[in-house]
Amino acid sequence: MERFVLTDAQWSKIEPHCLGKPTDPGRSGRNNRLFLEAVLWIVRTGSPWRDLPALFGNWSTAFRRFRDWREADVFKRIFDALSGEADMEYAMVDATIVKVHRHGQGAKGGPSSQAIGRSRGGMTTKIVALTDALGNLVRFELLPGNRHDTIGVAPLIAGIDLGALLGDKAFDANWIVEELDQRGAKVVISQHPGRAQKLKIDAEMYKWRHLIENFFCKLKEFKRIAMRACKTDQSFAAMIYLAAAVINSR
């Protein structure tokens, strides 16, 4: 018997955002809940689509359905529905590197067009994430693994009202400090040794930064995310949204 992931409470929030509801025009979706469990099985185990157990139906049909939902931004809507309102008393930013499996390479346009770059670990993708004060994902950006962490910060904090931003010394950049000062947000970023004029930060608040590290640990329990096997960043992002939706709603 397969171990399913979604609870009845989670499904009640997800169901209105699925494609193929009886009220939708065109083809009706058959057993959307089982299909989402199939996608979660892929994300959780890291298995190829061809290895999808027969319990979930034909693997090719499931993959095509995943592609349709990805194109319609359904996974982002599911993430928003399960995440609820973020606690932005303060936010945390950090980045993590994931290796890219051979199956995740070879997309049209070359690796850099799909947030894949060559770093010390080989072909890698960087996930730059913003979490709220509870350590729940708010936004993320995908970058090639050889790009600097700060490149993904601007789109993460754009249009967000936050009381403070916590980050390690990789995010100690003048433009970030200036941006936060203009917003009246507190700077709680570890200082780089080379900074001429050190900023005084709230050491007690900085201790809470472990929550974003905990989030990355939970995210990488999903093996298809711990090692990227998606050729396109759009598919990889869809899987991150789905996994993060489950994490945020626990």
C-alpha positions as CSV (number, residue, x, y, z in Angstrom):
1,M,0.0,0.0,0.0
2,E,1.4,3.4,-1.0
3,R,2.0,6.0,1.7
4,F,0.1,9.1,0.6
5,V,1.0,12.6,1.6
6,L,-2.0,14.9,1.4
7,T,-4.4,15.1,4.3
8,D,-8.1,15.8,3.9
9,A,-7.6,19.3,5.3
10,Q,-4.9,20.0,2.7
11,W,-6.9,18.6,-0.1
12,S,-10.0,20.8,0.8
13,K,-7.8,23.9,0.2
14,I,-6.2,22.5,-3.0
15,E,-9.2,21.2,-4.8
16,P,-10.7,24.6,-5.9
17,H,-7.4,25.4,-7.7
18,C,-7.1,22.1,-9.8
19,L,-7.8,21.9,-13.5
20,G,-10.7,19.8,-14.8
21,K,-13.2,20.5,-12.1
22,P,-16.8,19.5,-13.0
23,T,-17.6,23.2,-13.4
24,D,-14.7,23.8,-15.8
25,P,-15.4,23.9,-19.6
26,G,-13.8,21.1,-21.6
27,R,-12.4,17.9,-20.4
28,S,-13.0,16.9,-16.8
29,G,-10.1,15.9,-14.7
30,R,-10.3,12.3,-13.3
31,N,-9.2,12.0,-9.7
32,N,-7.1,15.1,-9.3
33,R,-6.1,14.1,-5.7
34,L,-4.6,10.8,-6.9
35,F,-2.7,12.7,-9.7
36,L,-1.2,15.1,-7.1
37,E,-0.2,12.2,-5.0
38,A,1.5,10.8,-8.1
39,V,3.5,14.0,-8.6
40,L,4.4,14.0,-4.9
41,W,5.6,10.4,-5.2
42,I,7.9,11.5,-8.0
43,V,9.2,14.6,-6.1
44,R,9.6,12.6,-2.8
45,T,11.4,9.6,-4.2
46,G,13.4,11.3,-7.0
47,S,12.3,8.5,-9.4
48,P,11.9,9.0,-13.2
49,W,8.4,9.4,-14.5
50,R,8.6,6.0,-16.2
51,D,8.9,4.3,-12.8
52,L,5.6,5.7,-11.5
53,P,3.7,2.8,-9.9
54,A,0.7,1.5,-11.7
55,L,-1.5,2.5,-8.8
56,F,-1.2,6.1,-10.1
57,G,-2.1,5.2,-13.7
58,N,-0.1,5.6,-16.9
59,W,3.1,7.4,-16.3
60,S,3.0,9.2,-19.7
61,T,-0.5,10.5,-19.0
62,A,0.6,11.7,-15.6
63,F,3.6,13.5,-17.0
64,R,1.6,15.3,-19.7
65,R,-0.9,16.3,-17.1
66,F,1.9,17.7,-14.9
67,R,3.1,19.7,-17.9
68,D,-0.4,21.1,-18.5
69,W,-0.7,22.1,-14.8
70,R,2.8,23.6,-14.8
71,E,1.9,25.8,-17.9
72,A,-1.2,27.0,-16.1
73,D,0.6,27.9,-12.9
74,V,-1.5,25.5,-10.9
75,F,1.3,24.5,-8.6
76,K,2.0,28.2,-7.7
77,R,-1.7,28.6,-6.9
78,I,-1.6,25.5,-4.7
79,F,1.4,26.9,-2.9
80,D,-0.4,30.1,-2.2
81,A,-3.6,28.3,-1.0
82,L,-1.7,26.1,1.4
83,S,0.7,28.7,2.7
84,G,-1.7,31.2,4.1
85,E,-0.7,34.7,5.2
86,A,3.1,35.1,5.9
87,D,4.4,36.5,9.2
88,M,6.6,39.3,7.9
89,E,7.6,40.7,11.3
90,Y,11.0,39.8,9.8
91,A,12.1,37.7,6.9
92,M,15.1,35.5,6.2
93,V,17.1,35.0,3.0
94,D,19.5,32.3,2.2
95,A,20.6,30.1,-0.7
96,T,21.3,26.4,-1.2
97,I,23.0,24.5,-4.1
98,V,21.6,21.4,-5.7
99,K,23.4,19.1,-8.1
100,V,21.9,18.6,-11.5
101,H,21.5,14.9,-12.6
102,R,22.5,14.0,-16.1
103,H,18.8,13.6,-16.9
104,G,18.3,17.3,-16.0
105,Q,20.7,18.5,-18.7
106,G,20.3,19.0,-22.4
107,A,17.4,21.5,-22.6
108,K,17.2,23.8,-25.6
109,G,19.0,27.0,-25.2
110,G,21.8,25.5,-23.1
111,P,22.2,25.1,-19.4
112,S,22.4,28.8,-18.4
113,S,18.9,29.4,-19.9
114,Q,17.5,26.9,-17.4
115,A,19.3,28.1,-14.2
116,I,22.1,25.6,-14.5
117,G,25.8,26.5,-14.2
118,R,29.1,24.8,-13.7
119,S,30.6,25.3,-10.2
120,R,33.0,23.3,-8.0
121,G,30.4,20.6,-7.6
122,G,29.8,20.2,-11.3
123,M,26.5,21.2,-13.0
124,T,24.4,22.8,-10.3
125,T,21.4,25.0,-9.6
126,K,21.1,27.6,-6.8
127,I,17.8,28.1,-4.9
128,V,17.7,31.6,-3.3
129,A,14.8,31.6,-0.9
130,L,12.9,34.2,1.2
131,T,11.1,32.8,4.3
132,D,8.9,34.5,6.8
133,A,9.5,34.7,10.6
134,L,8.2,31.2,11.0
135,G,10.6,29.8,8.5
136,N,7.9,29.2,5.8
137,L,8.8,29.8,2.2
138,V,7.5,33.1,0.8
139,R,9.3,33.4,-2.6
140,F,12.3,31.8,-4.3
141,E,14.5,32.4,-7.3
142,L,16.5,29.9,-9.4
143,L,20.0,30.8,-10.5
144,P,22.9,28.9,-12.2
145,G,25.0,27.4,-9.4
146,N,28.0,29.7,-10.3
147,R,26.1,33.0,-9.8
148,H,26.4,35.0,-6.6
149,D,23.6,34.7,-4.0
150,T,22.8,38.4,-4.0
151,I,21.7,38.4,-7.6
152,G,18.4,36.7,-6.5
153,V,17.6,39.1,-3.7
154,A,16.0,42.1,-5.5
155,P,13.1,40.1,-7.0
156,L,12.6,38.3,-3.6
157,I,12.1,41.5,-1.6
158,A,10.4,43.6,-4.3
159,G,7.0,44.9,-3.1
160,I,7.2,43.1,0.2
161,D,6.7,45.0,3.5
162,L,9.1,43.4,6.0
163,G,10.2,44.6,9.5
164,A,13.7,43.2,9.2
165,L,15.9,41.0,6.9
166,L,18.1,38.3,8.3
167,G,21.0,36.9,6.3
168,D,24.5,35.5,6.5
169,K,27.6,37.4,5.3
170,A,27.0,36.3,1.7
171,F,24.2,39.0,1.6
172,D,26.3,41.8,3.2
173,A,26.1,44.1,0.1
174,N,25.9,47.8,0.3
175,W,22.9,48.0,-2.1
176,I,20.9,45.6,0.1
177,V,21.7,47.6,3.3
178,E,20.7,50.9,1.5
179,E,17.5,49.3,0.2
180,L,16.5,48.2,3.7
181,D,17.4,51.6,5.2
182,Q,15.2,53.3,2.7
183,R,12.3,51.1,3.7
184,G,12.9,51.5,7.4
185,A,13.6,47.8,7.8
186,K,16.1,46.5,10.3
187,V,19.3,45.1,8.9
188,V,20.2,41.8,10.6
189,I,22.9,40.6,8.2
190,S,26.2,39.1,9.4
191,Q,29.1,41.5,8.5
192,H,31.7,40.6,6.0
193,P,35.2,40.8,7.5
194,G,36.2,43.2,4.7
195,R,33.6,45.8,5.5
196,A,35.3,49.1,6.6
197,Q,32.5,50.3,8.8
198,K,30.8,47.5,10.7
199,L,27.1,47.7,11.3
200,K,25.7,46.8,14.6
201,I,23.2,44.0,14.3
202,D,20.7,42.4,16.7
203,A,22.6,39.3,17.8
204,E,19.5,37.7,19.5
205,M,17.3,38.1,16.4
206,Y,20.1,36.8,14.2
207,K,19.9,33.4,16.1
208,W,16.5,32.8,14.5
209,R,18.2,32.5,11.1
210,H,18.4,28.7,11.7
211,L,14.8,28.5,10.7
212,I,15.6,29.1,7.0
213,E,18.3,26.4,7.3
214,N,15.7,24.1,8.7
215,F,13.4,24.9,5.8
216,F,16.1,23.8,3.3
217,C,16.6,20.6,5.2
218,K,12.9,19.8,4.9
219,L,12.9,20.8,1.3
220,K,15.7,18.5,0.5
221,E,13.9,15.5,2.0
222,F,12.2,15.6,-1.4
223,K,14.8,13.8,-3.4
224,R,13.8,15.2,-6.8
225,I,14.7,18.6,-5.3
226,A,17.8,17.5,-3.5
227,M,19.1,16.4,-6.9
228,R,17.6,18.2,-9.8
229,A,16.4,15.9,-12.6
230,C,14.1,18.4,-14.4
231,K,15.5,19.8,-17.7
232,T,13.5,23.1,-17.4
233,D,13.6,25.5,-14.6
234,Q,9.8,25.8,-15.0
235,S,9.3,22.1,-14.1
236,F,11.8,22.3,-11.2
237,A,10.1,25.4,-9.8
238,A,6.7,23.6,-10.0
239,M,8.0,20.8,-7.9
240,I,9.5,23.2,-5.4
241,Y,6.2,25.0,-5.1
242,L,4.4,21.7,-4.5
243,A,6.9,20.5,-1.9
244,A,6.9,23.8,-0.1
245,A,3.1,23.9,-0.1
246,V,3.1,20.6,1.8
247,I,5.9,21.9,4.2
248,N,4.1,25.2,4.9
249,S,0.8,23.5,5.7
250,R,2.2,20.9,8.1
